Amino acid sequence: MMTKGIAMQNIQRTEAIKNLDTVIEKIEKARLKVDDHHIVQLVAISKYSTSNDITTLYNAGQRAFGENKIQDLKQKAQELDELPLSWHFVGSLQKNKINNLIDLNPALVHSLDSLELALELNKKLEAKGKKMNCLLQINSAYEDTKSGVMPEIAVDTFNKIVKECPHINLKGVMSIGAHTDDKEIIKQSFELTYDIFAKCKDATICSMGMSGDYELAIECGSNMIRVGSALFK
Ligand SMILES: *Cc1c(COP(=O)(O)O)cnc(C)c1O
């Protein structure tokens, strides 16, 4: 029984590395369609997987991982404390969890979704004498189920956060593609996000694209993708 268990684990490990190779190859093809110098960062979203899976991908060279729940981020970051990972937070942030998030020192928070939240976060960062790298989440598909600022006010909100929140390093924008099988509609939501990104002064990160649509997102200008199920399936 023991050996069978270990054999199963090894098969799963090989599978994860194969998935990583496949994703990296697809990123490469998509980014070259944009430009030789268009670099795309892969954030492996580990919310459906274990610290063991993360270690497997780490051993294959992956360094950036993301979670959508503070509690999970805390637990996995602690379990994998000895590895030099960079942790991203991509979930919606409740005000009563802000201090917990600050204490985890994430490399990047993708989900700053209102000016109000930014002001609150800034206040708490100031009190702790810290800074945080963030992206402004935009609801580019106009979906009620999604968080994010509306596209019409996105640039203005971006500028206000930069001006009023000195403890937030606002690095760019994040968006989730439209929830549909219609590629044209998904593409429109990505193009709209990229357009806003291009208008935000000094923005360097355009985070869009998940397992089902990252190639399209890259072709629309994304330079950071968040891939979960395609890696950890
Ligand atoms: C879960 C999640 C992802 C990854 O989704 P997959 O479809 O599994 O690749 C990306 N971004 C956010 C904000 C998520 O919550």
The ligand as an SDF file (V2000), in Angstrom:
LIG
                    3D

 15 15  0  0  0  0  0  0  0  0999 V2000
   -9.3120   31.2370   -9.2440 C   0  0  0  0  0  0  0  0  0  0  0  0
   -8.8420   32.4710   -9.8550 C   0  0  0  0  0  0  0  0  0  0  0  0
   -7.9860   32.4330  -10.9620 C   0  0  0  0  0  0  0  0  0  0  0  0
   -7.5510   31.1440  -11.6250 C   0  0  0  0  0  0  0  0  0  0  0  0
   -8.6420   30.5480  -12.2850 O   0  0  0  0  0  0  0  0  0  0  0  0
   -8.4620   29.2780  -13.2120 P   0  0  0  0  0  0  0  0  0  0  0  0
   -9.6340   29.3510  -14.1430 O   0  0  0  0  0  0  0  0  0  0  0  0
   -8.5210   28.0910  -12.3120 O   0  0  0  0  0  0  0  0  0  0  0  0
   -7.1840   29.4080  -13.9290 O   0  0  0  0  0  0  0  0  0  0  0  0
   -7.5450   33.6480  -11.4780 C   0  0  0  0  0  0  0  0  0  0  0  0
   -7.9220   34.8250  -10.9390 N   0  0  0  0  0  0  0  0  0  0  0  0
   -8.7460   34.9070   -9.8840 C   0  0  0  0  0  0  0  0  0  0  0  0
   -9.1100   36.2530   -9.3410 C   0  0  0  0  0  0  0  0  0  0  0  0
   -9.2270   33.7350   -9.2960 C   0  0  0  0  0  0  0  0  0  0  0  0
  -10.0700   33.8180   -8.2590 O   0  0  0  0  0  0  0  0  0  0  0  0
  1  2  1  0
  2  3  1  0
  2 14  2  0
  3  4  1  0
  3 10  2  0
  4  5  1  0
  5  6  1  0
  6  7  2  0
  6  8  1  0
  6  9  1  0
 10 11  1  0
 11 12  2  0
 12 13  1  0
 12 14  1  0
 14 15  1  0
M  END
$$$$
